[in-house]
């Protein structure tokens, strides 16, 4: 797995969360994920197609997701569960879109699907490709999140 492919995802996550939620995440060391159990409590996923097919997911701890939503919406939260679900879908779309733009500069052009969001303790993420899954962990003052991606 080429670690260079992680750079557009790292840049996208830092840029989007800094802009949208005033949170600057600290990036951990990318690794190859060995199972399909989500790293967090709420996950967004986007399928991608192009020269290669694959998928991108973002998985947030509950505390991280709630903190992001509060920073994005202020006190306008009416239904925290629905707002978290909507925000994670939107963040997945924005971060994967910006990362795909970065990958396009490297000659890898992808289209993305509409994000799907799954919530719950111990949920699983089934990536489309059967290739190794690269995971990039991030930490914030209010919890952690992980970006995962794989391409065939």
Residue frames as a rotation matrix with the C-alpha (Angstrom) as fourth column:
UNK 1
0.589 0.808 0.000 0.00
0.808 -0.589 0.000 0.00
0.000 0.000 -1.000 0.00
UNK 2
-0.295 -0.691 0.660 1.42
0.698 -0.628 -0.346 3.36
0.653 0.359 0.667 -1.06
UNK 3
-0.157 0.191 -0.969 1.50
0.900 -0.377 -0.220 5.75
-0.408 -0.906 -0.113 1.92
UNK 4
-0.979 -0.194 -0.066 1.56
0.142 -0.874 0.465 8.65
-0.148 0.445 0.883 -0.59
UNK 5
-0.467 0.876 0.118 -2.13
0.360 0.067 0.931 7.88
0.808 0.477 -0.346 -1.19
UNK 6
0.029 0.472 -0.881 -2.85
0.998 0.036 0.052 8.79
0.056 -0.881 -0.470 2.44
UNK 7
-0.799 -0.498 -0.336 -1.63
0.546 -0.836 -0.059 12.39
-0.252 -0.230 0.940 2.06
UNK 8
-0.730 0.570 0.377 -4.72
-0.105 -0.639 0.762 13.77
0.676 0.517 0.526 0.22
UNK 9
0.222 0.831 -0.509 -6.99
0.503 0.350 0.790 12.20
0.835 -0.432 -0.341 2.88
UNK 10
-0.159 -0.375 -0.914 -4.94
0.980 -0.175 -0.099 13.69
-0.122 -0.911 0.395 5.73
UNK 11
-0.970 -0.237 0.045 -4.92
0.241 -0.950 0.196 17.14
-0.004 0.201 0.980 4.13
UNK 12
-0.414 0.892 0.182 -8.67
0.009 -0.196 0.981 16.97
0.910 0.408 0.073 3.39
UNK 13
0.251 0.529 -0.811 -9.56
0.804 0.353 0.479 15.93
0.539 -0.772 -0.336 6.96
UNK 14
-0.427 -0.489 -0.760 -7.45
0.837 -0.533 -0.127 18.70
-0.343 -0.690 0.637 8.53
UNK 15
-0.977 0.034 0.209 -8.71
0.080 -0.856 0.512 21.35
0.196 0.517 0.834 6.08
UNK 16
-0.253 0.967 0.022 -12.41
0.130 0.011 0.991 20.45
0.959 0.253 -0.129 6.31
UNK 17
0.306 0.405 -0.861 -12.57
0.870 0.248 0.426 20.05
0.386 -0.880 -0.277 10.09
UNK 18
-0.632 -0.572 -0.523 -10.51
0.718 -0.686 -0.119 23.19
-0.290 -0.451 0.844 10.69
UNK 19
-0.934 0.279 0.223 -12.83
-0.085 -0.780 0.620 25.19
0.346 0.560 0.753 8.44
UNK 20
-0.197 0.970 -0.141 -16.22
-0.059 0.132 0.989 23.66
0.979 0.203 0.032 9.24
UNK 21
0.668 0.499 -0.552 -15.84
0.411 0.371 0.833 22.79
0.621 -0.783 0.043 12.95
UNK 22
0.496 -0.559 0.665 -12.88
-0.661 -0.740 -0.129 24.84
0.564 -0.375 -0.736 14.17
UNK 23
0.780 -0.286 0.557 -11.12
-0.239 0.686 0.688 21.60
-0.579 -0.669 0.466 15.15
UNK 24
0.271 -0.766 -0.583 -7.54
-0.904 0.006 -0.428 20.82
0.331 0.643 -0.691 14.10
UNK 25
0.979 0.143 0.148 -7.13
-0.187 0.918 0.350 17.05
-0.086 -0.370 0.925 14.32
UNK 26
-0.012 -0.994 0.104 -3.76
-0.895 0.057 0.443 15.46
-0.447 -0.088 -0.890 15.04
UNK 27
0.616 0.218 -0.757 -2.89
-0.662 0.665 -0.347 12.69
0.428 0.715 0.553 12.61
UNK 28
0.454 -0.436 0.777 -1.59
-0.464 0.629 0.624 9.33
-0.761 -0.644 0.083 13.77
UNK 29
-0.624 -0.770 -0.135 0.42
-0.584 0.345 0.734 6.73
-0.519 0.537 -0.665 11.91
UNK 30
0.258 0.723 -0.640 -1.42
-0.959 0.272 -0.079 5.10
0.117 0.634 0.764 8.96
UNK 31
-0.627 -0.400 0.668 -1.77
-0.508 0.860 0.038 1.32
-0.590 -0.316 -0.743 9.20
UNK 32
-0.648 0.426 -0.632 -3.29
-0.406 0.508 0.759 -1.63
0.644 0.748 -0.156 7.34
UNK 33
-0.151 0.711 0.687 -6.62
-0.972 0.019 -0.234 -2.56
-0.179 -0.703 0.688 8.93
UNK 34
-0.927 -0.351 -0.135 -7.12
-0.364 0.927 0.088 -6.27
0.094 0.131 -0.987 9.60
UNK 35
-0.647 0.761 0.049 -10.90
0.678 0.603 -0.420 -6.50
-0.350 -0.238 -0.906 10.27
UNK 36
-0.524 0.517 0.677 -14.18
0.451 -0.505 0.736 -4.81
0.722 0.691 0.031 9.36
UNK 37
0.238 0.567 -0.789 -15.20
0.971 -0.168 0.172 -3.52
-0.035 -0.806 -0.590 12.81
UNK 38
0.520 0.034 0.853 -15.62
0.310 -0.939 -0.152 0.26
0.796 0.343 -0.499 12.76
UNK 39
-0.546 -0.810 -0.215 -13.17
0.583 -0.183 -0.792 2.29
0.602 -0.558 0.572 14.83
UNK 40
-0.947 0.204 0.250 -15.95
-0.304 -0.824 -0.478 4.62
0.109 -0.528 0.842 16.02
UNK 41
-0.604 0.790 0.101 -19.63
0.279 0.329 -0.902 4.82
-0.746 -0.517 -0.419 16.93
UNK 42
0.622 0.760 -0.190 -20.84
0.078 -0.301 -0.950 6.57
-0.779 0.576 -0.247 13.77
UNK 43
-0.491 -0.829 0.269 -19.42
0.282 0.141 0.949 6.04
-0.824 0.542 0.164 10.29
UNK 44
0.561 0.553 -0.616 -19.97
-0.465 -0.404 -0.787 7.55
-0.684 0.728 0.030 6.88
UNK 45
-0.276 -0.640 0.717 -19.01
0.313 0.646 0.696 5.70
-0.909 0.416 0.022 3.70
UNK 46
0.434 0.303 -0.848 -18.66
-0.686 -0.498 -0.530 6.65
-0.583 0.812 -0.008 0.05
UNK 47
0.412 -0.286 0.865 -18.17
0.573 0.820 -0.002 4.21
-0.709 0.497 0.501 -2.82
UNK 48
0.161 -0.417 -0.895 -15.78
-0.580 -0.773 0.255 5.41
-0.798 0.478 -0.367 -5.50
UNK 49
0.597 0.056 0.800 -15.46
0.547 0.702 -0.457 4.46
-0.587 0.710 0.388 -9.13
UNK 50
0.561 -0.482 -0.673 -12.97
-0.713 -0.694 -0.097 5.27
-0.421 0.534 -0.733 -11.86
UNK 51
0.033 -0.654 -0.756 -9.92
-0.773 0.463 -0.434 3.48
0.634 0.599 -0.490 -13.25
UNK 52
-0.844 -0.204 -0.497 -10.12
0.165 0.782 -0.601 1.60
0.511 -0.589 -0.626 -9.97
UNK 53
0.299 0.940 0.165 -13.12
-0.102 -0.140 0.985 0.96
0.949 -0.311 0.054 -7.71
UNK 54
-0.652 -0.522 -0.549 -13.08
0.483 0.273 -0.832 1.25
0.585 -0.808 0.075 -3.97
UNK 55
0.553 0.833 -0.018 -14.47
0.510 -0.322 0.798 3.03
0.659 -0.450 -0.603 -0.95
UNK 56
-0.650 -0.620 0.439 -13.70
0.036 -0.603 -0.797 5.64
0.759 -0.503 0.414 1.66
UNK 57
0.424 0.805 -0.415 -15.08
0.588 0.104 0.802 5.73
0.689 -0.584 -0.429 5.20
UNK 58
-0.523 -0.446 0.726 -14.86
-0.361 -0.656 -0.663 8.08
0.772 -0.609 0.182 8.16
UNK 59
0.243 0.554 -0.796 -15.62
0.544 0.602 0.585 6.63
0.803 -0.575 -0.155 11.58
UNK 60
-0.298 -0.264 0.917 -16.07
-0.400 -0.838 -0.371 8.95
0.866 -0.478 0.144 14.58
UNK 61
-0.788 0.127 -0.603 -16.29
0.594 0.415 -0.689 8.29
0.163 -0.901 -0.402 18.31
UNK 62
0.244 0.970 -0.010 -19.58
0.914 -0.227 0.335 9.54
0.323 -0.091 -0.942 19.73
UNK 63
0.387 -0.125 -0.914 -17.86
0.603 -0.715 0.353 12.33
-0.698 -0.687 -0.202 21.70
UNK 64
-0.718 -0.689 -0.093 -15.91
0.335 -0.459 0.823 13.51
-0.610 0.560 0.561 18.64
UNK 65
-0.578 0.567 0.587 -19.02
0.710 -0.005 0.705 13.52
0.403 0.824 -0.399 16.41
UNK 66
0.472 0.793 -0.386 -21.10
0.880 -0.396 0.262 15.45
0.055 -0.463 -0.885 18.97
UNK 67
0.024 -0.559 -0.829 -18.32
0.463 -0.729 0.505 18.01
-0.886 -0.396 0.242 19.45
UNK 68
-0.885 -0.343 0.316 -18.05
0.414 -0.267 0.870 18.54
-0.214 0.901 0.379 15.68
UNK 69
-0.167 0.913 0.373 -21.82
0.838 -0.067 0.541 18.97
0.519 0.403 -0.754 15.35
UNK 70
0.524 0.345 -0.779 -21.91
0.767 -0.589 0.256 21.48
-0.370 -0.731 -0.573 18.22
UNK 71
-0.367 -0.740 -0.565 -19.09
0.309 -0.669 0.676 23.46
-0.877 0.073 0.474 16.63
UNK 72
-0.872 0.056 0.486 -20.78
0.482 -0.075 0.873 23.39
0.085 0.996 0.039 13.22
UNK 73
-0.148 0.957 0.251 -24.33
0.646 -0.099 0.757 24.21
0.749 0.274 -0.603 14.38
UNK 74
-0.728 -0.106 0.677 -23.81
-0.375 -0.766 -0.522 26.17
0.574 -0.634 0.518 17.58
UNK 75
-0.819 0.466 0.335 -26.92
-0.254 0.228 -0.940 25.99
-0.514 -0.855 -0.068 19.74
UNK 76
-0.183 0.782 -0.595 -29.19
-0.981 -0.188 0.055 25.16
-0.068 0.594 0.802 16.80
UNK 77
-0.923 -0.183 -0.339 -29.26
-0.221 0.972 0.076 21.43
0.316 0.145 -0.938 17.63
UNK 78
-0.048 0.975 0.215 -32.78
-0.976 -0.091 0.197 20.07
0.211 -0.201 0.957 17.60
UNK 79
0.948 0.280 0.151 -32.22
-0.300 0.946 0.126 16.30
-0.108 -0.164 0.980 17.32
UNK 80
0.215 -0.974 0.068 -28.63
-0.805 -0.138 0.577 15.40
-0.553 -0.179 -0.814 18.21
UNK 81
-0.088 -0.249 0.965 -28.79
0.181 0.948 0.261 11.89
-0.980 0.198 -0.038 16.68
UNK 82
0.690 0.393 0.607 -30.19
0.655 0.016 -0.755 13.16
-0.307 0.919 -0.246 13.37
UNK 83
0.900 -0.392 -0.191 -27.82
-0.424 -0.888 -0.176 16.13
-0.101 0.240 -0.966 13.36
UNK 84
0.012 -0.920 0.392 -24.82
-0.528 0.327 0.783 13.83
-0.849 -0.217 -0.482 13.98
UNK 85
0.110 0.094 0.990 -25.97
0.576 0.806 -0.140 11.51
-0.810 0.585 0.034 11.19
UNK 86
0.920 0.290 0.261 -26.41
0.381 -0.521 -0.764 14.42
-0.086 0.803 -0.590 8.77
UNK 87
0.694 -0.706 -0.143 -23.08
-0.656 -0.701 0.279 16.03
-0.297 -0.099 -0.950 9.75
UNK 88
-0.084 -0.742 0.665 -21.12
-0.194 0.667 0.720 12.77
-0.977 -0.069 -0.200 9.38
UNK 89
0.405 0.298 0.864 -22.66
0.752 0.430 -0.500 12.24
-0.521 0.852 -0.050 5.94
UNK 90
0.998 0.000 0.071 -21.75
0.037 -0.846 -0.532 15.77
0.060 0.534 -0.844 4.90
UNK 91
0.421 -0.904 0.079 -18.21
-0.715 -0.277 0.642 15.56
-0.558 -0.327 -0.763 6.32
UNK 92
0.019 -0.371 0.928 -17.67
0.287 0.892 0.351 12.21
-0.958 0.260 0.123 4.58
UNK 93
0.710 0.333 0.621 -18.80
0.682 -0.104 -0.724 13.79
-0.177 0.937 -0.301 1.32
UNK 94
0.946 -0.325 -0.021 -16.60
-0.324 -0.932 -0.164 16.88
0.033 0.162 -0.986 1.75
UNK 95
0.235 -0.915 0.327 -13.45
-0.622 0.117 0.774 15.08
-0.747 -0.385 -0.542 2.94
UNK 96
0.061 -0.207 0.976 -13.69
0.503 0.851 0.149 12.30
-0.862 0.482 0.156 0.33
UNK 97
0.865 0.307 0.397 -14.37
0.495 -0.393 -0.775 14.90
-0.082 0.867 -0.492 -2.37
UNK 98
0.758 -0.647 -0.081 -11.35
-0.641 -0.762 0.091 17.00
-0.121 -0.018 -0.993 -1.44
UNK 99
0.022 -0.759 0.650 -9.20
-0.338 0.607 0.720 13.85
-0.941 -0.235 -0.243 -1.15
UNK 100
0.412 0.181 0.893 -10.40
0.687 0.583 -0.435 12.69
-0.599 0.792 0.116 -4.61
UNK 101
0.994 -0.106 0.015 -9.31
-0.075 -0.792 -0.606 16.08
0.076 0.601 -0.795 -5.99
UNK 102
0.345 -0.919 0.189 -5.87
-0.811 -0.191 0.553 15.49
-0.472 -0.344 -0.812 -4.46
UNK 103
0.005 -0.289 0.957 -5.74
0.152 0.947 0.285 11.97
-0.988 0.143 0.049 -5.90
UNK 104
0.851 0.352 0.389 -6.70
0.435 -0.060 -0.898 13.35
-0.293 0.934 -0.205 -9.33
UNK 105
0.719 -0.663 -0.210 -3.51
-0.687 -0.722 -0.075 15.44
-0.102 0.198 -0.975 -9.23
UNK 106
-0.251 -0.797 0.550 -1.66
-0.623 0.568 0.539 12.11
-0.741 -0.207 -0.638 -8.91
UNK 107
-0.706 -0.003 -0.708 -3.51
-0.675 0.304 0.672 10.72
0.213 0.953 -0.217 -11.95
UNK 108
-0.862 0.478 -0.171 -6.14
0.506 0.837 -0.210 8.75
0.043 -0.267 -0.963 -9.99
UNK 109
-0.753 0.648 0.116 -9.55
-0.595 -0.746 0.299 10.10
0.280 0.156 0.947 -11.02
UNK 110
-0.828 0.503 -0.248 -12.58
0.560 0.774 -0.295 8.89
0.044 -0.383 -0.923 -9.07
UNK 111
-0.310 0.844 0.438 -16.28
-0.401 -0.534 0.744 9.67
0.862 0.055 0.504 -8.88
UNK 112
-0.995 -0.041 0.091 -18.00
-0.100 0.332 -0.938 9.32
0.009 -0.942 -0.334 -5.50
UNK 113
-0.342 0.922 -0.182 -21.40
0.593 0.363 0.719 7.97
0.729 0.138 -0.671 -4.56
UNK 114
0.265 0.518 0.813 -23.82
-0.490 -0.654 0.576 9.55
0.830 -0.551 0.081 -2.10
UNK 115
-0.750 -0.634 0.189 -22.59
-0.475 0.317 -0.821 8.83
0.460 -0.706 -0.538 1.45
UNK 116
0.386 0.775 -0.500 -24.30
0.073 0.515 0.854 6.30
0.920 -0.366 0.142 3.68
UNK 117
-0.379 -0.455 0.806 -24.12
-0.747 -0.365 -0.557 6.64
0.547 -0.812 -0.202 7.46
UNK 118
0.252 0.356 -0.900 -24.22
0.274 0.866 0.419 3.82
0.928 -0.352 0.121 10.02
UNK 119
-0.109 -0.227 0.968 -24.47
-0.812 -0.541 -0.218 4.33
0.574 -0.809 -0.126 13.78
UNK 120
0.872 0.488 0.031 -24.10
-0.383 0.641 0.665 2.00
0.305 -0.592 0.746 16.74
UNK 121
0.238 -0.788 0.568 -21.57
-0.823 0.147 0.549 0.32
-0.516 -0.598 -0.613 18.98
UNK 122
-0.337 -0.537 0.773 -19.43
-0.177 0.843 0.508 -2.30
-0.925 0.035 -0.379 17.23
UNK 123
0.776 0.624 -0.090 -20.93
-0.200 0.109 -0.974 -1.80
-0.598 0.774 0.210 13.76
UNK 124
-0.043 -0.791 0.610 -18.98
0.562 0.486 0.670 -3.06
-0.826 0.372 0.423 10.77
UNK 125
0.329 0.014 -0.944 -17.79
-0.660 -0.712 -0.241 -1.41
-0.675 0.702 -0.225 7.57
UNK 126
0.317 -0.176 0.932 -17.66
0.529 0.849 -0.020 -3.54
-0.787 0.499 0.362 4.43
UNK 127
-0.145 -0.461 -0.876 -15.31
-0.523 -0.716 0.463 -1.97
-0.840 0.525 -0.137 1.93
UNK 128
0.763 0.543 -0.351 -16.00
-0.538 0.234 -0.810 -2.65
-0.358 0.806 0.471 -1.73
UNK 129
0.309 -0.737 -0.601 -12.48
-0.728 0.223 -0.648 -3.59
0.612 0.638 -0.467 -2.80
UNK 130
0.985 -0.026 -0.170 -10.82
0.110 0.855 0.506 -6.80
0.132 -0.517 0.846 -1.64
UNK 131
0.133 -0.977 0.166 -7.43
0.305 -0.119 -0.945 -5.10
0.943 0.176 0.283 -1.36
UNK 132
-0.425 -0.330 -0.843 -5.74
0.891 0.013 -0.455 -4.04
0.161 -0.944 0.289 1.91
UNK 133
0.662 0.697 0.278 -7.58
0.561 -0.705 0.433 -1.27
0.498 -0.131 -0.858 3.77
UNK 134
-0.565 -0.807 0.172 -5.44
0.511 -0.505 -0.695 1.72
0.648 -0.305 0.698 4.73
UNK 135
0.604 0.711 -0.360 -6.56
0.723 -0.300 0.622 3.33
0.334 -0.636 -0.695 8.01
UNK 136
-0.470 -0.680 0.563 -5.48
0.320 -0.726 -0.609 6.77
0.823 -0.106 0.558 9.21
UNK 137
0.181 0.543 -0.820 -6.23
0.969 0.046 0.243 7.53
0.170 -0.839 -0.518 12.88
UNK 138
-0.315 -0.195 0.929 -6.81
0.098 -0.980 -0.172 11.08
0.944 0.037 0.327 14.09
UNK 139
-0.257 0.262 -0.930 -7.21
0.966 0.093 -0.241 12.52
0.023 -0.961 -0.277 17.57
UNK 140
-0.088 0.272 0.958 -9.03
0.083 -0.957 0.280 15.68
0.993 0.104 0.062 18.67
UNK 141
-0.822 -0.206 0.530 -9.49
-0.459 -0.311 -0.833 17.17
0.336 -0.928 0.161 22.14
UNK 142
-0.151 0.887 0.437 -12.99
-0.939 0.010 -0.343 15.63
-0.309 -0.462 0.831 22.20
UNK 143
0.497 0.318 0.807 -12.36
-0.178 0.948 -0.263 12.16
-0.849 -0.013 0.528 20.77
UNK 144
-0.577 -0.808 0.119 -10.98
-0.177 0.267 0.947 10.22
-0.797 0.526 -0.297 17.86
UNK 145
0.693 0.703 -0.161 -11.87
-0.426 0.218 -0.878 9.42
-0.582 0.677 0.451 14.28
UNK 146
-0.359 -0.764 0.536 -10.41
0.065 0.552 0.831 7.22
-0.931 0.333 -0.149 11.57
UNK 147
0.356 0.352 -0.866 -10.39
-0.871 -0.211 -0.444 7.49
-0.339 0.912 0.232 7.80
UNK 148
-0.172 -0.381 0.908 -10.23
0.074 0.915 0.398 4.21
-0.982 0.136 -0.129 5.90
UNK 149
0.451 0.339 -0.825 -9.85
-0.797 -0.263 -0.544 3.70
-0.402 0.903 0.151 2.18
UNK 150
-0.312 -0.573 0.758 -9.06
0.067 0.782 0.620 0.99
-0.948 0.244 -0.205 -0.33
UNK 151
0.286 0.298 -0.911 -8.94
-0.883 -0.286 -0.371 0.73
-0.371 0.911 0.182 -4.12
UNK 152
0.752 -0.025 0.658 -8.81
0.188 0.966 -0.177 -2.32
-0.631 0.257 0.732 -6.39
